[in-house]
Amino acid sequence: MKIPRIAYAAFGIAVFTIVLDQLTKAWMISGLDLMEMRHIQVLPPIFNLTWVENRGVSFGLFGDGSARWFLSVFSVVVAGALGWWALRADRRLLITAIGMVMGGALGNVIDRIRFGYVVDFIDVSGIGFFPWIFNVADSAITIGVILLIWDSLQSERAAKVGDAVEKS
């Protein structure tokens, strides 16, 4: 099977996301010793670095770590499905979104397998309306999902315009 050229962009974005995620986590663990310090004020109270070992998923679900392997396998399956989708995608925005979600999912899987938890450290809870602590992979997943929705809305709008042009 020949891989379409545009699909390489999705895989490149995924690899970039994984590398950036793992480098920032390594820096938090070793470079800044955040694991030992637990909290570093950067721009208080808006932005801080806070060590969190996320053993579950969003909002503390499965926080006891019981779903570690299920979540790891599920994330790998999702990343595989996204990789398959990338082979069929033909829009840059869609490719970017797929790459970000795929990379974010795999970045967190690496943590689950290595440590038994996901390393979270970006703390913007001081802004008052976002109490969760997250990481680069989580950010990539969130941005990727937003881009998927945006791409879907743009595609629907383009299809409606195309249908209107055909009917006139």
KEBA-109478 format. One record per residue: residue number from 1; residue in one letter; x, y, z of N, C-alpha, C, CB in turn. Coordinates in steps of 0.2 Angstrom, whole numbers, plus 5000, padded with zeros to 4 digits. Glycine has a CB too. Layout:
[node NUM A [X Y Z] [X Y Z] [X Y Z] [X Y Z]]
...
REM end
This chain:
[node 1 M [5004 4994 5000] [5000 5000 5000] [5004 5006 5000] [4995 5000 5006]]
[node 2 K [5003 5011 4995] [5007 5017 4995] [5004 5022 5000] [5007 5020 4988]]
[node 3 I [5008 5025 5004] [5006 5030 5009] [5005 5037 5005] [5011 5030 5015]]
[node 4 P [5000 5040 5005] [4999 5046 5002] [5004 5051 5006] [4992 5049 5003]]
[node 5 R [5006 5056 5002] [5011 5061 5004] [5008 5065 5010] [5013 5066 4999]]
[node 6 I [5002 5067 5010] [4999 5071 5015] [4999 5067 5022] [4992 5073 5013]]
[node 7 A [4998 5061 5021] [4998 5056 5028] [5004 5057 5032] [4996 5049 5026]]
[node 8 Y [5010 5058 5028] [5016 5059 5031] [5016 5065 5036] [5022 5059 5026]]
[node 9 A [5012 5070 5034] [5012 5076 5039] [5009 5074 5045] [5008 5081 5035]]
[node 10 A [5003 5070 5045] [5000 5068 5051] [5005 5064 5055] [4994 5063 5050]]
[node 11 F [5008 5059 5052] [5013 5055 5056] [5019 5059 5059] [5016 5049 5052]]
[node 12 G [5021 5064 5055] [5026 5069 5057] [5024 5073 5063] [5028 5073 5052]]
[node 13 I [5018 5075 5063] [5015 5079 5068] [5014 5075 5075] [5008 5082 5066]]
[node 14 A [5012 5069 5074] [5012 5064 5079] [5018 5063 5083] [5009 5057 5077]]
[node 15 V [5023 5062 5079] [5030 5061 5081] [5033 5067 5085] [5035 5059 5076]]
[node 16 F [5032 5073 5082] [5034 5079 5085] [5030 5080 5092] [5032 5085 5080]]
[node 17 T [5024 5079 5092] [5020 5079 5098] [5023 5074 5104] [5012 5078 5097]]
[node 18 I [5024 5068 5102] [5027 5063 5106] [5033 5066 5109] [5027 5056 5103]]
[node 19 V [5038 5068 5105] [5044 5070 5107] [5044 5076 5111] [5049 5072 5101]]
[node 20 L [5040 5081 5109] [5039 5087 5114] [5036 5085 5120] [5035 5092 5110]]
[node 21 D [5031 5081 5120] [5028 5079 5127] [5033 5075 5131] [5022 5074 5125]]
[node 22 Q [5037 5071 5128] [5041 5067 5133] [5047 5071 5135] [5044 5061 5129]]
[node 23 L [5050 5076 5131] [5055 5080 5133] [5053 5084 5138] [5058 5084 5127]]
[node 24 T [5047 5087 5138] [5045 5092 5143] [5044 5088 5150] [5038 5095 5141]]
[node 25 K [5041 5082 5149] [5040 5077 5155] [5047 5076 5158] [5036 5071 5154]]
[node 26 A [5052 5074 5154] [5059 5072 5156] [5062 5078 5160] [5063 5070 5151]]
[node 27 W [5061 5084 5157] [5063 5090 5160] [5060 5092 5167] [5062 5096 5156]]
[node 28 M [5053 5090 5168] [5050 5091 5174] [5053 5086 5179] [5042 5090 5173]]
[node 29 I [5054 5080 5177] [5056 5075 5182] [5063 5076 5184] [5055 5068 5178]]
[node 30 S [5068 5077 5179] [5075 5077 5180] [5078 5084 5180] [5079 5073 5175]]
[node 31 G [5076 5088 5175] [5079 5095 5175] [5077 5099 5180] [5078 5098 5168]]
[node 32 L [5071 5100 5182] [5068 5104 5187] [5067 5101 5194] [5062 5107 5185]]
[node 33 D [5068 5094 5194] [5066 5090 5200] [5059 5091 5202] [5071 5091 5205]]
[node 34 L [5054 5092 5198] [5048 5094 5200] [5045 5088 5204] [5043 5095 5194]]
[node 35 M [5047 5082 5202] [5044 5076 5206] [5046 5077 5214] [5047 5070 5203]]
[node 36 E [5051 5080 5215] [5053 5081 5222] [5050 5087 5225] [5061 5081 5223]]
[node 37 M [5051 5092 5221] [5048 5099 5224] [5041 5099 5224] [5051 5104 5219]]
[node 38 R [5037 5096 5220] [5030 5096 5219] [5026 5102 5216] [5027 5094 5226]]
[node 39 H [5030 5108 5217] [5026 5114 5215] [5032 5119 5214] [5021 5116 5220]]
[node 40 I [5031 5123 5208] [5036 5128 5207] [5031 5134 5204] [5041 5126 5201]]
[node 41 Q [5032 5140 5207] [5028 5146 5205] [5032 5149 5199] [5027 5151 5211]]
[node 42 V [5028 5150 5194] [5031 5153 5188] [5028 5160 5187] [5030 5148 5182]]
[node 43 L [5022 5160 5186] [5018 5167 5186] [5012 5167 5190] [5016 5169 5178]]
[node 44 P [5014 5167 5197] [5008 5166 5202] [5003 5171 5201] [5011 5165 5209]]
[node 45 P [4997 5170 5202] [4994 5163 5203] [4992 5160 5196] [4988 5164 5208]]
[node 46 I [4993 5163 5191] [4990 5161 5184] [4993 5155 5182] [4991 5167 5179]]
[node 47 F [5000 5154 5182] [5004 5148 5179] [5009 5146 5184] [5007 5150 5172]]
[node 48 N [5008 5139 5185] [5013 5136 5190] [5015 5129 5187] [5010 5136 5197]]
[node 49 L [5020 5126 5189] [5021 5119 5188] [5020 5115 5194] [5029 5118 5185]]
[node 50 T [5015 5110 5193] [5013 5106 5199] [5014 5099 5197] [5006 5108 5202]]
[node 51 W [5017 5095 5201] [5018 5088 5200] [5011 5084 5202] [5023 5085 5204]]
[node 52 V [5009 5080 5197] [5003 5076 5198] [5004 5070 5194] [4996 5080 5195]]
[node 53 E [5003 5064 5198] [5003 5057 5195] [4996 5055 5193] [5007 5052 5200]]
[node 54 N [4994 5056 5187] [4987 5055 5185] [4986 5047 5183] [4985 5059 5179]]
[node 55 R [4984 5043 5188] [4983 5036 5187] [4976 5034 5183] [4983 5033 5194]]
[node 56 G [4972 5039 5182] [4966 5038 5179] [4965 5041 5173] [4960 5039 5184]]
[node 57 V [4959 5044 5171] [4958 5048 5165] [4955 5055 5168] [4953 5044 5161]]
[node 58 S [4952 5058 5163] [4949 5065 5165] [4945 5065 5171] [4946 5068 5159]]
[node 59 F [4945 5070 5175] [4941 5071 5181] [4942 5066 5186] [4934 5072 5179]]
[node 60 G [4948 5062 5186] [4949 5058 5192] [4946 5051 5191] [4947 5060 5198]]
[node 61 L [4942 5050 5185] [4939 5043 5184] [4945 5038 5184] [4935 5043 5178]]
[node 62 F [4944 5032 5187] [4948 5026 5187] [4955 5029 5191] [4950 5023 5180]]
[node 63 G [4954 5033 5195] [4960 5036 5199] [4964 5031 5203] [4958 5042 5203]]
[node 64 D [4962 5025 5204] [4965 5020 5208] [4970 5017 5204] [4961 5016 5211]]
[node 65 G [4971 5018 5197] [4976 5015 5193] [4973 5008 5190] [4982 5014 5196]]
[node 66 S [4967 5006 5192] [4965 4999 5190] [4964 4999 5182] [4958 4998 5193]]
[node 67 A [4963 5004 5179] [4962 5004 5172] [4968 5005 5167] [4956 5009 5170]]
[node 68 R [4974 5005 5171] [4980 5006 5167] [4981 5003 5161] [4986 5005 5172]]
[node 69 W [4981 4996 5160] [4982 4993 5154] [4976 4993 5149] [4983 4985 5156]]
[node 70 F [4970 4994 5152] [4964 4995 5147] [4965 5002 5144] [4958 4995 5151]]
[node 71 L [4967 5007 5148] [4968 5014 5145] [4973 5014 5140] [4969 5019 5150]]
[node 72 S [4979 5010 5141] [4984 5010 5137] [4983 5006 5130] [4990 5006 5140]]
[node 73 V [4979 5001 5131] [4977 4997 5125] [4972 5001 5121] [4974 4990 5126]]
[node 74 F [4967 5004 5124] [4962 5008 5121] [4966 5014 5117] [4957 5011 5126]]
[node 75 S [4970 5017 5120] [4974 5023 5117] [4978 5021 5111] [4978 5027 5122]]
[node 76 V [4981 5015 5111] [4985 5013 5106] [4980 5011 5100] [4989 5006 5107]]
[node 77 V [4974 5008 5102] [4969 5007 5096] [4966 5013 5093] [4963 5002 5099]]
[node 78 V [4965 5018 5097] [4963 5024 5095] [4968 5027 5090] [4961 5029 5100]]
[node 79 A [4974 5027 5092] [4980 5030 5088] [4980 5026 5082] [4986 5030 5092]]
[node 80 G [4979 5020 5082] [4980 5016 5076] [4974 5018 5071] [4979 5008 5077]]
[node 81 A [4968 5018 5074] [4962 5020 5070] [4963 5027 5067] [4956 5020 5074]]
[node 82 L [4966 5032 5070] [4968 5038 5068] [4973 5038 5062] [4970 5043 5073]]
[node 83 G [4978 5034 5063] [4983 5033 5058] [4980 5030 5052] [4988 5028 5060]]
[node 84 W [4975 5025 5052] [4972 5023 5046] [4968 5029 5043] [4967 5017 5048]]
[node 85 W [4964 5033 5047] [4961 5038 5044] [4965 5043 5041] [4957 5042 5050]]
[node 86 A [4971 5044 5043] [4976 5049 5040] [4978 5046 5033] [4982 5049 5045]]
[node 87 L [4978 5040 5032] [4980 5037 5026] [4974 5039 5020] [4980 5030 5026]]
[node 88 R [4968 5041 5023] [4963 5042 5018] [4961 5050 5018] [4957 5038 5020]]
[node 89 A [4964 5053 5023] [4962 5061 5023] [4965 5065 5018] [4964 5063 5030]]
[node 90 D [4962 5070 5016] [4965 5074 5011] [4965 5082 5012] [4961 5073 5004]]
[node 91 R [4963 5083 5018] [4963 5090 5020] [4968 5092 5025] [4956 5092 5023]]
[node 92 R [4972 5097 5025] [4977 5099 5029] [4975 5100 5036] [4981 5106 5027]]
[node 93 L [4969 5103 5037] [4967 5104 5044] [4965 5097 5047] [4961 5109 5044]]
[node 94 L [4962 5093 5044] [4961 5086 5046] [4967 5082 5048] [4956 5082 5041]]
[node 95 I [4972 5083 5044] [4978 5079 5045] [4982 5082 5051] [4983 5080 5039]]
[node 96 T [4982 5089 5052] [4985 5092 5058] [4981 5089 5064] [4984 5099 5057]]
[node 97 A [4974 5089 5064] [4970 5087 5070] [4972 5080 5071] [4963 5088 5068]]
[node 98 I [4972 5075 5066] [4973 5068 5067] [4980 5067 5070] [4973 5064 5061]]
[node 99 G [4985 5071 5068] [4992 5070 5070] [4993 5072 5078] [4997 5074 5066]]
[node 100 M [4989 5078 5079] [4989 5080 5086] [4986 5075 5091] [4986 5087 5087]]
[node 101 V [4980 5073 5089] [4977 5068 5094] [4981 5061 5094] [4970 5067 5091]]
[node 102 M [4983 5059 5089] [4987 5053 5089] [4993 5054 5093] [4989 5051 5081]]
[node 103 G [4997 5059 5092] [5003 5060 5096] [5002 5061 5103] [5007 5066 5093]]
[node 104 G [4996 5065 5105] [4995 5065 5112] [4993 5059 5115] [4989 5070 5113]]
[node 105 A [4989 5055 5112] [4987 5049 5115] [4993 5044 5116] [4982 5045 5110]]
[node 106 L [4997 5044 5111] [5003 5039 5112] [5008 5042 5117] [5007 5039 5105]]
[node 107 G [5009 5049 5118] [5013 5052 5123] [5011 5050 5130] [5013 5059 5122]]
[node 108 N [5004 5050 5131] [5002 5048 5137] [5002 5040 5138] [4994 5050 5138]]
[node 109 V [5002 5036 5133] [5002 5029 5134] [5009 5027 5136] [5001 5026 5127]]
[node 110 I [5014 5031 5133] [5021 5030 5135] [5022 5030 5143] [5026 5035 5132]]
[node 111 D [5019 5036 5146] [5019 5037 5153] [5016 5031 5157] [5016 5043 5155]]
[node 112 R [5010 5029 5154] [5006 5024 5158] [5010 5017 5158] [4999 5022 5154]]
[node 113 I [5013 5016 5153] [5017 5010 5152] [5024 5010 5157] [5019 5008 5145]]
[node 114 R [5027 5016 5156] [5033 5017 5160] [5032 5018 5167] [5037 5023 5157]]
[node 115 F [5028 5022 5169] [5027 5024 5176] [5021 5021 5180] [5027 5031 5177]]
[node 116 G [5016 5019 5176] [5009 5017 5179] [5005 5023 5180] [5011 5014 5185]]
[node 117 Y [5007 5029 5178] [5003 5035 5178] [5005 5040 5173] [5003 5038 5185]]
[node 118 V [5001 5045 5171] [5003 5050 5167] [5005 5056 5171] [4997 5052 5162]]
[node 119 V [5011 5058 5168] [5014 5064 5172] [5011 5071 5169] [5022 5065 5170]]
[node 120 D [5007 5074 5174] [5004 5081 5173] [5008 5086 5177] [4997 5080 5174]]
[node 121 F [5008 5092 5174] [5012 5097 5177] [5010 5104 5176] [5019 5096 5176]]
[node 122 I [5007 5105 5170] [5005 5112 5168] [4999 5114 5173] [5003 5113 5161]]
[node 123 D [4999 5119 5177] [4994 5121 5182] [4992 5128 5180] [4997 5120 5189]]
[node 124 V [4986 5129 5178] [4984 5136 5177] [4977 5137 5181] [4982 5137 5169]]
[node 125 S [4977 5133 5186] [4971 5133 5191] [4970 5140 5194] [4972 5128 5196]]
[node 126 G [4975 5144 5194] [4975 5151 5197] [4970 5156 5193] [4981 5154 5198]]
[node 127 I [4969 5154 5187] [4964 5158 5183] [4957 5158 5185] [4965 5157 5175]]
[node 128 G [4956 5153 5189] [4949 5152 5193] [4944 5148 5190] [4947 5159 5193]]
[node 129 F [4944 5146 5183] [4939 5142 5180] [4942 5135 5177] [4936 5146 5175]]
[node 130 F [4948 5134 5178] [4951 5128 5175] [4955 5125 5180] [4955 5129 5168]]
[node 131 P [4952 5120 5184] [4956 5118 5190] [4960 5112 5189] [4951 5115 5195]]
[node 132 W [4960 5109 5183] [4964 5103 5181] [4971 5105 5179] [4961 5099 5175]]
[node 133 I [4976 5100 5181] [4983 5100 5179] [4984 5095 5173] [4988 5099 5185]]
[node 134 F [4988 5098 5168] [4988 5094 5162] [4995 5094 5159] [4983 5096 5157]]
[node 135 N [4996 5091 5153] [5003 5091 5150] [5003 5092 5143] [5006 5084 5151]]
[node 136 V [5008 5092 5139] [5008 5094 5132] [5004 5089 5128] [5016 5093 5130]]
[node 137 A [5004 5082 5130] [5000 5077 5126] [4992 5079 5127] [5001 5070 5129]]
[node 138 D [4990 5081 5133] [4983 5083 5134] [4981 5089 5130] [4982 5084 5142]]
[node 139 S [4986 5094 5130] [4985 5100 5126] [4984 5098 5119] [4991 5105 5127]]
[node 140 A [4988 5094 5116] [4988 5092 5109] [4981 5088 5108] [4994 5087 5107]]
[node 141 I [4979 5084 5112] [4973 5080 5111] [4967 5085 5111] [4972 5075 5117]]
[node 142 T [4967 5090 5116] [4962 5095 5116] [4962 5099 5110] [4963 5099 5122]]
[node 143 I [4967 5102 5108] [4968 5106 5102] [4966 5102 5095] [4975 5109 5101]]
[node 144 G [4968 5096 5095] [4967 5091 5090] [4959 5090 5089] [4970 5085 5090]]
[node 145 V [4956 5089 5095] [4949 5088 5094] [4945 5094 5092] [4946 5086 5101]]
[node 146 I [4947 5100 5094] [4944 5106 5092] [4945 5107 5085] [4947 5112 5096]]
[node 147 L [4951 5105 5082] [4952 5106 5075] [4948 5101 5071] [4960 5105 5073]]
[node 148 L [4947 5095 5074] [4943 5090 5071] [4936 5093 5070] [4942 5083 5075]]
[node 149 I [4933 5096 5075] [4926 5099 5075] [4926 5104 5070] [4924 5101 5082]]
[node 150 W [4931 5109 5070] [4932 5114 5065] [4932 5112 5058] [4938 5119 5067]]
[node 151 D [4936 5107 5057] [4936 5104 5050] [4930 5101 5048] [4942 5098 5050]]
[node 152 S [4926 5098 5053] [4920 5095 5051] [4915 5100 5049] [4917 5091 5057]]
[node 153 L [4915 5106 5053] [4910 5111 5052] [4912 5114 5045] [4910 5116 5057]]
[node 154 Q [4918 5115 5043] [4920 5118 5037] [4918 5113 5031] [4928 5119 5037]]
[node 155 S [4919 5107 5032] [4917 5102 5027] [4910 5102 5026] [4919 5095 5029]]
[node 156 E [4906 5102 5031] [4898 5103 5030] [4896 5109 5027] [4895 5102 5037]]
[node 157 R [4899 5115 5028] [4898 5121 5025] [4900 5121 5018] [4901 5127 5029]]
[node 158 A [4905 5118 5016] [4908 5118 5009] [4903 5113 5005] [4915 5115 5009]]
[node 159 A [4901 5108 5008] [4896 5103 5005] [4889 5106 5004] [4895 5097 5009]]
[node 160 K [4887 5110 5008] [4881 5114 5007] [4881 5119 5002] [4878 5117 5014]]
[node 161 V [4887 5123 5002] [4888 5128 4996] [4888 5124 4990] [4895 5132 4998]]
[node 162 G [4892 5118 4989] [4892 5114 4983] [4886 5112 4981] [4897 5109 4984]]
[node 163 D [4881 5110 4986] [4875 5107 4984] [4870 5113 4981] [4871 5104 4990]]
[node 164 A [4871 5119 4984] [4867 5125 4982] [4869 5127 4975] [4868 5131 4987]]
[node 165 V [4876 5127 4974] [4878 5129 4967] [4876 5124 4962] [4886 5129 4967]]
[node 166 E [4876 5117 4963] [4873 5112 4959] [4866 5113 4957] [4874 5105 4961]]
[node 167 K [4862 5115 4962] [4855 5116 4961] [4853 5122 4957] [4851 5116 4968]]
[node 168 S [4857 5127 4957] [4856 5133 4953] [4858 5133 4946] [4859 5139 4957]]
REM end
